[in-house]
Amino acid sequence: MAHSGTTQPSARIGRVFLVGAGPGDPDLLTLRAARLLTEARLIVHDGLVEPAILAMAHSRARLVSVAKRRAHHTMPQEDICALLVREALAGNDVVRLKGGDPLVFGRGGEEAEACRAAGVPVEIVPGISAANAAGAAAQIALTHRDHASVVSFVAGQCKGLSDQNWSGLAGVGRTLVIYMGVKTAPQIAEKLMADGLAPDMAVAVIENAARPEMRVLRGVLAGLPALVEGHKVRSPALIVIGEVTRERDATLAAIAVKAEQ
């Protein structure tokens, strides 16, 4: 990888690597992601990337945080895209480290498009998505022969949430995974029940999936807002709705107990 310094004009165009950091456990990185991370001299990373993963970076790497939080962005998305392009055109290879998978609610598509439009070579290195990580860590099968043959991913924090058409995404034989839904849990529950979903449909809230501080909270759809508020759930967290989340044996119950410890 090219050494990253000041952005001066260069005949060489660097490459941008959009790398999925997965749920936070360094052991869950792909081999390619881990190799790029240890070789990189410039890493532009999300705020939710675990410190343990950033600690794998080369000792001479320059780390640039572009952390995003609800209602507060350190750097707007268009500026992030411009940063990646600017550094690459200056001859620097850039690892853009993103939580989960770059192409699942990660805006990786926008960043890839910006790079291609500027003539910058870009490679996408997939990561374990939040949904897959949360399901595995909580031992919730997102699809199950007896309970769900369809799984859908939606964003719970977006403009015009009430106007989004989620009809048919949740219910018998289906699993709905909601990203970024902590703050809008009351609207989500109201929306789904208005669409005809039963108030006693099983739900799970998985906070900090695959991390030591993971919590798994279980309840029913009508009680979702109280579940989130009562346990002071904070991001990163996923909401999973469907029969696959219902406790059926002592193993699942033992995992859920972690929420109360």
C-alpha positions as CSV (number, residue, x, y, z in Angstrom):
1,M,0.0,0.0,0.0
2,A,1.2,3.5,-0.7
3,H,2.3,5.6,2.3
4,S,-0.3,8.2,3.3
5,G,0.9,11.7,3.9
6,T,-0.2,15.1,2.8
7,T,-2.5,15.1,-0.3
8,Q,-0.2,16.3,-3.1
9,P,-0.8,15.7,-6.8
10,S,0.4,12.3,-7.9
11,A,0.7,10.4,-11.1
12,R,-0.3,7.3,-9.3
13,I,-3.9,6.8,-8.4
14,G,-4.5,4.9,-5.1
15,R,-7.1,2.3,-4.5
16,V,-10.0,2.5,-2.1
17,F,-11.0,-0.7,-0.2
18,L,-14.5,-0.7,1.3
19,V,-14.0,-3.2,4.1
20,G,-16.6,-4.7,6.3
21,A,-15.5,-4.8,10.0
22,G,-18.3,-7.1,10.9
23,P,-20.1,-6.9,14.3
24,G,-17.0,-6.0,16.4
25,D,-15.2,-9.2,17.2
26,P,-11.8,-9.2,15.5
27,D,-12.0,-13.0,15.1
28,L,-15.0,-12.5,12.8
29,L,-13.1,-10.4,10.2
30,T,-12.4,-12.0,6.9
31,L,-8.8,-12.9,6.2
32,R,-8.7,-10.3,3.5
33,A,-10.1,-7.6,5.8
34,A,-7.5,-8.5,8.5
35,R,-4.6,-8.4,6.0
36,L,-5.7,-5.0,4.5
37,L,-6.1,-3.6,8.0
38,T,-2.6,-4.6,9.1
39,E,-1.0,-3.3,5.9
40,A,-2.9,0.0,5.5
41,R,-1.3,3.4,6.1
42,L,-4.6,5.3,5.9
43,I,-7.8,4.0,7.5
44,V,-11.1,5.9,7.4
45,H,-13.4,4.3,9.9
46,D,-16.9,4.4,11.4
47,G,-17.5,5.4,15.0
48,L,-18.9,2.0,15.9
49,V,-15.9,0.0,14.8
50,E,-14.5,-1.7,17.9
51,P,-11.2,-0.4,19.4
52,A,-9.9,-4.0,19.3
53,I,-10.2,-4.0,15.5
54,L,-8.6,-0.6,15.1
55,A,-5.8,-1.9,17.4
56,M,-4.9,-4.3,14.6
57,A,-3.9,-1.4,12.3
58,H,-0.2,-0.9,11.4
59,S,1.7,1.2,13.9
60,R,2.2,3.9,11.3
61,A,-1.3,4.0,10.0
62,R,-3.2,7.3,10.0
63,L,-6.7,6.7,11.5
64,V,-9.5,9.1,10.5
65,S,-12.8,8.8,12.3
66,V,-16.0,9.8,10.4
67,A,-18.3,8.8,13.2
68,K,-22.0,9.1,12.7
69,R,-24.6,9.3,15.4
70,R,-28.3,10.0,15.3
71,A,-28.8,13.8,14.6
72,H,-25.0,14.3,14.7
73,H,-22.5,13.5,11.9
74,T,-18.8,14.2,12.4
75,M,-18.6,14.4,8.6
76,P,-21.5,14.4,6.1
77,Q,-21.7,11.5,3.7
78,E,-20.8,13.7,0.7
79,D,-17.6,14.9,2.5
80,I,-16.7,11.3,3.3
81,C,-16.9,10.4,-0.4
82,A,-14.9,13.5,-1.3
83,L,-12.2,12.5,1.3
84,L,-11.8,9.0,-0.2
85,V,-11.5,10.3,-3.7
86,R,-9.1,13.1,-2.7
87,E,-6.8,10.8,-0.9
88,A,-6.8,8.2,-3.7
89,L,-6.1,10.8,-6.4
90,A,-3.2,11.9,-4.3
91,G,-1.8,8.5,-4.7
92,N,-2.8,7.0,-1.3
93,D,-4.4,3.6,-0.8
94,V,-7.3,3.9,1.6
95,V,-9.1,1.4,3.7
96,R,-12.6,2.6,4.4
97,L,-13.5,0.5,7.4
98,K,-17.3,0.1,8.0
99,G,-19.2,-1.7,10.7
100,G,-21.0,-4.8,9.5
101,D,-21.2,-5.2,5.8
102,P,-20.4,-2.2,3.5
103,L,-23.5,-2.9,1.3
104,V,-26.1,-3.6,4.0
105,F,-27.2,-0.1,5.3
106,G,-23.6,1.0,5.2
107,R,-23.7,3.5,2.3
108,G,-21.0,1.5,0.7
109,G,-22.8,1.8,-2.6
110,E,-22.7,5.6,-2.5
111,E,-19.0,5.6,-1.8
112,A,-18.2,3.1,-4.5
113,E,-20.1,5.1,-7.0
114,A,-18.2,8.3,-6.0
115,C,-14.9,6.5,-6.5
116,R,-15.8,5.1,-9.9
117,A,-17.1,8.4,-11.1
118,A,-13.7,10.0,-10.2
119,G,-11.8,7.2,-11.9
120,V,-10.6,5.7,-8.6
121,P,-10.3,1.9,-8.5
122,V,-12.4,0.5,-5.7
123,E,-12.7,-3.0,-4.1
124,I,-15.5,-4.1,-1.8
125,V,-14.5,-6.6,1.0
126,P,-17.7,-8.0,2.5
127,G,-18.1,-8.4,6.3
128,I,-20.5,-10.2,8.5
129,S,-23.7,-8.2,8.5
130,A,-25.3,-7.1,11.8
131,A,-28.3,-9.3,11.1
132,N,-26.3,-12.4,10.6
133,A,-24.0,-11.7,13.5
134,A,-27.0,-11.0,15.8
135,G,-28.8,-14.1,14.8
136,A,-25.8,-16.3,15.3
137,A,-24.8,-14.7,18.7
138,A,-28.3,-14.9,20.1
139,Q,-28.9,-18.4,18.5
140,I,-31.9,-17.1,16.6
141,A,-32.3,-18.8,13.2
142,L,-33.5,-16.0,10.9
143,T,-35.0,-18.7,8.7
144,H,-36.3,-22.0,10.0
145,R,-38.1,-24.9,8.3
146,D,-40.9,-24.7,10.9
147,H,-41.2,-21.0,11.4
148,A,-39.9,-18.8,8.6
149,S,-38.9,-19.2,5.0
150,V,-38.6,-15.5,4.3
151,V,-36.3,-12.9,6.0
152,S,-36.4,-9.1,5.2
153,F,-34.1,-6.3,6.3
154,V,-35.5,-2.7,6.7
155,A,-34.2,0.5,8.2
156,G,-36.1,1.8,11.1
157,Q,-34.5,5.2,11.1
158,C,-35.3,7.0,7.8
159,K,-37.3,9.9,6.4
160,G,-40.9,9.1,5.9
161,L,-40.9,6.0,8.1
162,S,-44.7,6.1,8.4
163,D,-45.0,6.1,4.6
164,Q,-42.7,3.1,4.1
165,N,-44.5,0.0,2.7
166,W,-43.7,-2.9,5.0
167,S,-46.9,-4.8,4.3
168,G,-46.2,-8.5,4.1
169,L,-42.7,-8.3,5.4
170,A,-43.6,-9.6,8.9
171,G,-46.1,-12.3,10.0
172,V,-46.6,-16.0,9.9
173,G,-43.6,-17.7,8.1
174,R,-41.6,-14.5,7.9
175,T,-38.8,-12.8,9.9
176,L,-38.3,-9.0,9.8
177,V,-35.0,-7.6,10.9
178,I,-35.0,-3.9,11.7
179,Y,-31.7,-1.9,11.6
180,M,-31.5,1.5,13.4
181,G,-34.9,1.1,15.1
182,V,-34.1,1.8,18.7
183,K,-35.3,5.5,18.7
184,T,-38.3,4.8,16.6
185,A,-39.5,1.6,18.4
186,P,-42.9,3.1,19.3
187,Q,-43.6,4.1,15.6
188,I,-42.4,0.7,14.4
189,A,-44.7,-1.2,16.7
190,E,-47.7,1.1,15.8
191,K,-46.9,0.8,12.1
192,L,-46.7,-3.0,12.1
193,M,-49.9,-3.5,14.2
194,A,-51.7,-1.1,11.9
195,D,-50.6,-3.3,9.0
196,G,-52.4,-6.2,10.8
197,L,-49.5,-7.9,12.7
198,A,-50.7,-9.5,15.9
199,P,-49.8,-7.5,19.1
200,D,-48.5,-10.7,20.7
201,M,-46.1,-11.5,17.8
202,A,-42.7,-12.5,19.3
203,V,-39.9,-10.0,19.1
204,A,-36.2,-9.8,20.2
205,V,-33.9,-6.8,20.7
206,I,-30.3,-7.7,20.3
207,E,-27.9,-5.1,21.6
208,N,-24.1,-5.2,20.9
209,A,-24.4,-8.4,19.0
210,A,-21.3,-10.7,19.2
211,R,-19.6,-8.5,21.7
212,P,-18.9,-9.3,25.4
213,E,-21.6,-6.8,26.5
214,M,-24.3,-8.3,24.3
215,R,-27.9,-8.3,25.6
216,V,-30.8,-10.2,24.2
217,L,-34.2,-8.9,25.3
218,R,-37.4,-10.8,24.3
219,G,-41.0,-9.8,24.4
220,V,-44.0,-9.2,22.1
221,L,-44.7,-6.5,19.5
222,A,-47.1,-4.5,21.6
223,G,-44.6,-4.3,24.4
224,L,-41.6,-3.4,22.1
225,P,-41.5,0.4,23.1
226,A,-41.6,-0.5,26.8
227,L,-38.9,-3.2,26.3
228,V,-36.5,-0.7,24.6
229,E,-37.3,2.1,27.1
230,G,-37.3,0.0,30.2
231,H,-33.9,-1.6,29.5
232,K,-32.4,1.6,28.2
233,V,-31.3,-0.1,24.9
234,R,-28.7,1.8,23.0
235,S,-27.2,1.4,19.5
236,P,-25.9,-0.7,18.0
237,A,-29.0,-2.8,18.4
238,L,-31.3,-4.8,16.1
239,I,-35.0,-5.6,16.4
240,V,-36.0,-9.0,15.1
241,I,-39.7,-9.7,14.7
242,G,-41.1,-13.2,14.1
243,E,-41.8,-16.6,15.6
244,V,-38.1,-17.5,15.3
245,T,-37.4,-15.2,18.3
246,R,-39.8,-17.0,20.6
247,E,-38.1,-19.0,23.5
248,R,-38.5,-22.7,23.0
249,D,-35.9,-24.3,25.2
250,A,-33.6,-23.8,28.2
251,T,-30.7,-22.8,26.0
252,L,-32.5,-19.8,24.5
253,A,-33.7,-18.9,28.0
254,A,-30.2,-19.0,29.3
255,I,-29.0,-16.6,26.6
256,A,-31.9,-14.2,27.3
257,V,-31.0,-14.2,31.0
258,K,-27.8,-12.2,30.0
259,A,-30.2,-9.2,29.5
260,E,-31.0,-9.2,33.2
261,Q,-27.4,-9.6,34.6
